[in-house]
Amino acid sequence: MTETNPKANLRLFVAICLPPDILSVLVQCQKQLSKAGVNARWVKPQSIHLTLKFIGPTPAGRIPFIKAAMALSTARTPPFNIELHGVGVFPDLRRARVIWAGIRGQVDMLRALQTHLDSQLVEAGLVSDAKPFRPHLTLGRLIKPPAVPTLTAAIRQTGAIQSSTACTVDAIQLMQSELRRHGAVYTTLFSSQLTGNNSPFENQTGRLP
């Protein structure tokens, strides 16, 4: 096998990958939205993930530093639970471009993990995406936003599908994104298990984004 050129730029991000049962519910959400009149380029289920940090084009030789930052962050964070909750759009109903599924559960633990990871990446000298952390699961990108009443009704109906759909987050992944003619292809380069024992955020809940 040919080794990756350490100077070659790879498009990287760190994310939480989702179990099949969660992905199955998200596919149901996409179908319901489409049936309700939402015309979008739907994200394939294997490409849906919860992004913690988009790093962007990075020399392959920097990957060991990213792995170290991930390991430091996961060593202080125990596994925690999240669940699907609601549907929304970016930037707003009148100018909707992206439709997403929301999250609730042990949200403060998720935020603490992301904040620590971000600070570790910065200390490692990696330039990361400066956008604020707005956790969500992208379902699709709207081709033409429907009328606000139609979109509002579709969002309300779809949210009910997600009832009691939860999972345990016990690892984060370093992903490579390759932009191809038929869309992005994602490859897992490294996985870091959450191994922390205690957290000041235990049992706190909320909703994202």
C-alpha contacts under 8 A as a table, 3 or more apart, distances in Angstrom:
res1	aa1	res2	aa2	distance
4	T	8	A	7.25
4	T	60	A	6.99
5	N	8	A	5.21
5	N	60	A	6.76
5	N	61	G	7.82
6	P	59	P	6.11
6	P	60	A	4.54
6	P	61	G	4.16
6	P	62	R	7.77
7	K	59	P	4.99
7	K	60	A	5.94
7	K	61	G	6.22
8	A	58	T	7.80
8	A	59	P	5.22
8	A	60	A	5.71
9	N	57	P	5.40
9	N	58	T	4.82
9	N	59	P	4.28
9	N	60	A	6.04
10	L	56	G	7.53
10	L	57	P	5.13
10	L	58	T	5.19
10	L	59	P	6.16
10	L	60	A	6.23
10	L	176	Q	6.61
10	L	177	S	7.64
11	R	55	I	7.36
11	R	56	G	4.81
11	R	57	P	4.24
11	R	58	T	6.26
11	R	176	Q	5.61
11	R	177	S	5.35
11	R	178	E	6.86
12	L	54	F	6.59
12	L	55	I	5.39
12	L	56	G	5.13
12	L	57	P	6.35
12	L	58	T	6.84
12	L	174	L	7.08
12	L	175	M	5.66
12	L	176	Q	4.68
12	L	177	S	6.13
13	F	51	T	7.22
13	F	52	L	7.65
13	F	53	K	5.61
13	F	54	F	4.24
13	F	55	I	5.02
13	F	56	G	6.62
13	F	174	L	6.00
13	F	175	M	5.36
13	F	176	Q	6.63
13	F	177	S	7.74
14	V	51	T	6.13
14	V	52	L	5.52
14	V	53	K	5.19
14	V	54	F	6.42
14	V	55	I	7.59
14	V	172	I	6.93
14	V	173	Q	5.60
14	V	174	L	4.58
14	V	175	M	5.91
15	A	49	H	6.42
15	A	50	L	5.40
15	A	51	T	4.22
15	A	52	L	5.02
15	A	53	K	6.88
15	A	172	I	5.77
15	A	173	Q	5.35
15	A	174	L	6.57
15	A	175	M	7.08
16	I	49	H	5.93
16	I	50	L	5.03
16	I	51	T	6.40
16	I	52	L	7.18
16	I	169	V	7.43
16	I	171	A	6.94
16	I	172	I	4.91
16	I	173	Q	6.08
17	C	48	I	7.69
17	C	49	H	5.11
17	C	50	L	6.60
17	C	172	I	7.21
17	C	173	Q	7.12
18	L	22	I	6.38
18	L	23	L	6.63
18	L	48	I	7.66
18	L	49	H	6.25
18	L	50	L	7.83
19	P	22	I	5.61
19	P	23	L	6.47
19	P	167	C	7.49
20	P	23	L	5.02
20	P	24	S	6.02
21	D	24	S	5.04
21	D	25	V	6.48
22	I	25	V	5.25
22	I	26	L	6.36
22	I	165	T	6.70
22	I	166	A	7.35
22	I	167	C	7.54
23	L	26	L	5.01
23	L	27	V	6.25
23	L	45	P	5.85
23	L	46	Q	7.81
23	L	48	I	7.52
24	S	27	V	5.17
24	S	28	Q	6.45
24	S	45	P	7.69
25	V	28	Q	4.99
25	V	29	C	6.34
25	V	161	I	7.26
25	V	162	Q	6.62
25	V	165	T	7.82
26	L	29	C	4.88
26	L	30	Q	6.31
26	L	45	P	7.61
26	L	101	A	7.78
26	L	139	L	7.39
26	L	162	Q	7.97
27	V	30	Q	5.02
27	V	31	K	6.29
27	V	45	P	6.65
28	Q	31	K	5.12
28	Q	32	Q	6.15
28	Q	161	I	7.52
29	C	32	Q	5.11
29	C	33	L	6.12
29	C	158	T	5.73
29	C	159	G	7.84
29	C	161	I	6.77
29	C	162	Q	7.93
30	Q	33	L	5.18
30	Q	34	S	6.14
30	Q	42	W	7.02
30	Q	139	L	6.59
30	Q	140	G	7.86
31	K	34	S	5.10
31	K	35	K	6.08
32	Q	35	K	5.04
32	Q	36	A	6.14
32	Q	154	A	7.72
32	Q	157	Q	8.00
32	Q	158	T	6.20
33	L	36	A	5.00
33	L	37	G	6.56
33	L	38	V	5.43
33	L	154	A	5.77
33	L	155	I	7.30
33	L	158	T	6.58
34	S	37	G	5.32
34	S	38	V	4.77
34	S	39	N	6.08
34	S	40	A	7.59
35	K	38	V	7.19
36	A	150	T	7.57
36	A	154	A	5.52
37	G	146	P	7.17
37	G	150	T	7.18
37	G	151	L	7.81
37	G	154	A	7.61
38	V	142	L	7.44
38	V	145	P	7.29
38	V	146	P	6.33
38	V	151	L	6.91
38	V	154	A	7.56
39	N	142	L	5.97
39	N	143	I	5.89
39	N	144	K	6.43
39	N	145	P	7.36
39	N	146	P	7.65
40	A	140	G	5.73
40	A	141	R	5.27
40	A	142	L	4.08
40	A	143	I	5.00
40	A	144	K	7.39
41	R	140	G	5.36
41	R	141	R	5.27
41	R	142	L	6.34
41	R	143	I	6.70
42	W	139	L	5.96
42	W	140	G	4.15
42	W	141	R	6.59
43	V	47	S	6.44
43	V	48	I	6.59
43	V	138	T	7.20
43	V	139	L	5.55
43	V	140	G	5.25
43	V	141	R	7.98
44	K	47	S	5.34
44	K	48	I	6.73
45	P	48	I	5.36
47	S	185	V	7.68
47	S	186	Y	6.92
48	I	137	L	6.50
48	I	138	T	6.67
48	I	139	L	7.35
49	H	137	L	6.15
49	H	138	T	7.84
50	L	135	P	6.65
50	L	136	H	6.23
50	L	137	L	5.65
51	T	54	F	7.00
51	T	135	P	6.94
51	T	136	H	7.75
52	L	114	Q	5.76
52	L	133	F	7.39
52	L	135	P	7.37
53	K	114	Q	7.46
53	K	118	D	7.14
53	K	128	S	7.31
53	K	129	D	7.00
53	K	133	F	7.86
54	F	128	S	6.42
54	F	129	D	5.57
55	I	58	T	7.37
55	I	126	L	7.77
55	I	127	V	6.86
55	I	128	S	4.48
55	I	129	D	5.80
56	G	128	S	6.91
56	G	129	D	7.28
58	T	62	R	6.92
59	P	62	R	5.65
59	P	63	I	7.59
60	A	63	I	5.54
61	G	64	P	7.06
62	R	65	F	5.51
62	R	66	I	6.70
63	I	66	I	5.03
63	I	67	K	6.20
64	P	67	K	5.04
64	P	68	A	6.22
65	F	68	A	5.08
65	F	69	A	6.26
65	F	121	L	7.84
65	F	124	A	6.31
66	I	69	A	5.08
66	I	70	M	6.20
66	I	121	L	6.55
66	I	124	A	7.69
67	K	70	M	5.10
67	K	71	A	6.13
67	K	174	L	7.77
67	K	190	F	7.28
67	K	192	S	7.92
68	A	71	A	5.06
68	A	72	L	6.24
69	A	72	L	5.29
69	A	73	S	6.36
69	A	117	L	6.29
69	A	120	Q	5.10
69	A	121	L	5.82
69	A	124	A	7.47
70	M	73	S	5.19
70	M	74	T	6.15
70	M	117	L	6.21
70	M	120	Q	7.86
70	M	172	I	7.82
70	M	192	S	6.55
71	A	74	T	5.25
71	A	75	A	5.96
71	A	192	S	6.01
71	A	193	Q	7.87
72	L	75	A	5.31
72	L	76	R	6.89
72	L	117	L	7.89
72	L	120	Q	7.76
73	S	76	R	5.70
73	S	77	T	6.67
73	S	113	L	6.34
73	S	116	H	5.89
73	S	117	L	5.44
73	S	120	Q	7.66
74	T	77	T	5.04
74	T	78	P	7.47
74	T	113	L	7.33
74	T	171	A	7.56
74	T	172	I	7.87
74	T	192	S	6.66
74	T	193	Q	6.24
74	T	194	L	4.47
74	T	195	T	6.17
74	T	196	G	6.83
75	A	78	P	7.74
75	A	193	Q	7.81
75	A	194	L	6.00
75	A	195	T	5.05
75	A	196	G	5.09
76	R	194	L	7.59
76	R	195	T	6.81
76	R	196	G	4.41
76	R	197	N	7.48
76	R	198	N	7.95
77	T	109	M	7.63
77	T	113	L	6.63
77	T	194	L	5.62
77	T	195	T	6.17
77	T	196	G	4.27
77	T	197	N	7.16
77	T	198	N	7.48
77	T	199	S	6.92
78	P	170	D	7.43
78	P	194	L	5.31
78	P	195	T	5.24
78	P	196	G	4.02
78	P	197	N	5.44
78	P	198	N	6.60
78	P	199	S	7.09
79	P	168	T	6.58
79	P	169	V	5.48
79	P	170	D	4.59
79	P	171	A	7.70
79	P	194	L	5.61
79	P	195	T	7.10
79	P	196	G	7.55
80	F	106	Q	6.30
80	F	109	M	7.12
80	F	110	L	7.93
80	F	168	T	5.56
80	F	169	V	5.40
80	F	170	D	6.94
81	N	105	G	5.96
81	N	106	Q	5.71
81	N	166	A	6.97
81	N	167	C	5.73
81	N	168	T	4.41
81	N	169	V	5.94
82	I	103	I	6.55
82	I	104	R	5.71
82	I	105	G	4.46
82	I	106	Q	5.96
82	I	107	V	7.21
82	I	166	A	5.68
82	I	167	C	5.72
82	I	168	T	6.44
82	I	169	V	7.23
83	E	103	I	5.60
83	E	104	R	5.48
83	E	105	G	5.89
83	E	164	S	7.18
83	E	165	T	5.52
83	E	166	A	3.89
83	E	167	C	6.16
84	L	101	A	6.84
84	L	102	G	5.87
84	L	103	I	4.70
84	L	104	R	6.42
84	L	162	Q	5.86
84	L	163	S	7.55
84	L	164	S	7.72
84	L	165	T	5.86
84	L	166	A	6.47
85	H	101	A	6.84
85	H	102	G	4.96
85	H	103	I	4.96
85	H	104	R	6.00
85	H	159	G	6.81
85	H	162	Q	6.40
85	H	163	S	7.50
85	H	207	R	7.43
86	G	101	A	5.90
86	G	102	G	5.20
86	G	103	I	7.42
86	G	155	I	7.72
86	G	156	R	7.97
86	G	158	T	7.64
86	G	159	G	4.52
86	G	160	A	7.68
86	G	162	Q	7.32
87	V	99	I	7.22
87	V	100	W	5.64
87	V	101	A	4.46
87	V	102	G	5.68
87	V	155	I	5.68
87	V	156	R	7.71
87	V	158	T	7.10
87	V	159	G	5.80
88	G	99	I	5.76
88	G	100	W	5.40
88	G	101	A	6.43
88	G	102	G	7.12
88	G	155	I	6.80
89	V	92	D	5.83
89	V	93	L	6.52
89	V	96	A	5.73
89	V	97	R	6.99
89	V	98	V	5.40
89	V	99	I	4.33
89	V	100	W	5.92
90	F	93	L	7.61
90	F	95	R	7.69
90	F	96	A	5.49
90	F	97	R	5.86
90	F	98	V	5.11
90	F	99	I	6.52
90	F	100	W	7.97
91	P	95	R	6.32
91	P	96	A	5.75
91	P	97	R	6.84
91	P	98	V	7.51
92	D	95	R	5.45
92	D	96	A	5.29
93	L	96	A	5.12
93	L	148	V	6.10
93	L	151	L	7.38
93	L	152	T	7.67
94	R	145	P	7.82
94	R	147	A	7.90
94	R	148	V	6.23
95	R	145	P	7.20
96	A	99	I	7.42
96	A	142	L	7.13
96	A	145	P	5.90
97	R	141	R	5.74
97	R	142	L	5.09
97	R	143	I	7.69
97	R	145	P	7.01
98	V	138	T	7.08
98	V	139	L	7.71
98	V	140	G	5.98
98	V	141	R	4.52
98	V	142	L	5.87
99	I	138	T	6.20
99	I	139	L	5.72
99	I	140	G	5.52
99	I	141	R	6.31
99	I	142	L	7.16
100	W	136	H	6.18
100	W	137	L	5.31
100	W	138	T	4.39
100	W	139	L	5.02
100	W	140	G	7.05
101	A	136	H	6.04
101	A	137	L	5.14
101	A	138	T	6.55
101	A	139	L	6.72
102	G	135	P	7.75
102	G	136	H	5.42
102	G	137	L	6.67
102	G	207	R	7.22
102	G	208	L	5.60
102	G	209	P	6.34
103	I	107	V	8.00
103	I	135	P	7.68
103	I	136	H	6.76
103	I	207	R	5.66
103	I	208	L	4.96
103	I	209	P	7.13
104	R	107	V	6.08
104	R	205	T	6.63
104	R	206	G	5.30
104	R	207	R	4.17
104	R	208	L	5.88
105	G	204	Q	7.49
105	G	205	T	4.83
105	G	206	G	5.99
105	G	207	R	7.09
106	Q	109	M	5.69
106	Q	110	L	6.76
106	Q	201	F	7.68
106	Q	202	E	7.12
106	Q	203	N	6.33
106	Q	204	Q	5.55
106	Q	205	T	4.87
106	Q	206	G	7.05
107	V	110	L	5.03
107	V	111	R	6.24
107	V	204	Q	7.10
107	V	205	T	5.70
107	V	206	G	5.77
107	V	207	R	6.89
107	V	208	L	7.33
108	D	111	R	5.01
108	D	112	A	6.02
108	D	201	F	5.94
108	D	204	Q	6.60
108	D	205	T	7.10
108	D	206	G	7.77
109	M	112	A	5.01
109	M	113	L	6.11
109	M	199	S	7.76
109	M	201	F	5.70
109	M	202	E	7.32
110	L	113	L	5.20
110	L	114	Q	6.30
111	R	114	Q	5.13
111	R	115	T	6.07
112	A	115	T	5.14
112	A	116	H	6.15
113	L	116	H	5.35
113	L	117	L	6.12
114	Q	117	L	5.08
114	Q	118	D	6.06
114	Q	133	F	7.96
115	T	118	D	5.15
115	T	119	S	6.30
116	H	119	S	5.18
116	H	120	Q	6.19
117	L	120	Q	5.13
117	L	121	L	6.21
118	D	121	L	5.19
118	D	122	V	6.31
118	D	128	S	7.88
119	S	122	V	5.11
119	S	123	E	6.20
120	Q	123	E	5.06
120	Q	124	A	6.21
121	L	124	A	5.04
121	L	125	G	6.58
121	L	126	L	5.50
121	L	127	V	7.70
121	L	128	S	7.54
122	V	125	G	5.14
122	V	126	L	5.33
122	V	127	V	6.57
122	V	128	S	7.41
123	E	126	L	7.41
134	R	208	L	7.29
134	R	209	P	5.29
135	P	208	L	6.10
135	P	209	P	5.43
136	H	208	L	6.88
136	H	209	P	6.23
138	T	141	R	8.00
142	L	145	P	5.91
145	P	151	L	7.85
146	P	150	T	6.21
146	P	151	L	5.92
147	A	150	T	5.33
147	A	151	L	6.24
148	V	151	L	5.10
148	V	152	T	5.92
149	P	152	T	5.08
149	P	153	A	6.12
150	T	153	A	5.27
150	T	154	A	6.17
151	L	154	A	5.07
151	L	155	I	6.15
152	T	155	I	5.24
152	T	156	R	6.26
153	A	156	R	5.13
153	A	157	Q	6.20
154	A	157	Q	5.25
154	A	158	T	6.08
155	I	158	T	5.24
155	I	159	G	6.24
156	R	159	G	5.57
156	R	160	A	7.34
157	Q	160	A	5.96
157	Q	161	I	7.76
158	T	161	I	5.61
158	T	162	Q	7.66
159	G	162	Q	5.82
159	G	163	S	7.73
160	A	163	S	5.87
162	Q	165	T	5.71
169	V	172	I	7.97
169	V	194	L	7.99
170	D	193	Q	5.84
170	D	194	L	5.09
170	D	195	T	7.97
171	A	191	S	6.58
171	A	192	S	5.40
171	A	193	Q	4.15
171	A	194	L	5.23
172	I	191	S	5.75
172	I	192	S	5.45
172	I	193	Q	6.61
172	I	194	L	7.66
173	Q	188	T	6.48
173	Q	189	L	7.39
173	Q	190	F	5.68
173	Q	191	S	4.39
173	Q	192	S	6.37
174	L	188	T	5.96
174	L	189	L	5.53
174	L	190	F	5.08
174	L	191	S	6.32
175	M	186	Y	6.36
175	M	187	T	5.52
175	M	188	T	4.61
175	M	189	L	5.69
175	M	190	F	7.35
176	Q	186	Y	5.55
176	Q	187	T	5.14
176	Q	188	T	6.45
176	Q	189	L	6.81
177	S	184	A	6.16
177	S	185	V	5.72
177	S	186	Y	4.74
177	S	187	T	6.71
178	E	184	A	5.43
178	E	185	V	5.16
178	E	186	Y	6.46
179	L	183	G	6.01
179	L	184	A	4.40
179	L	185	V	6.46
180	R	183	G	5.17
180	R	184	A	5.62
180	R	185	V	7.03
188	T	191	S	7.48
196	G	199	S	7.71
199	S	202	E	5.73
201	F	204	Q	5.88
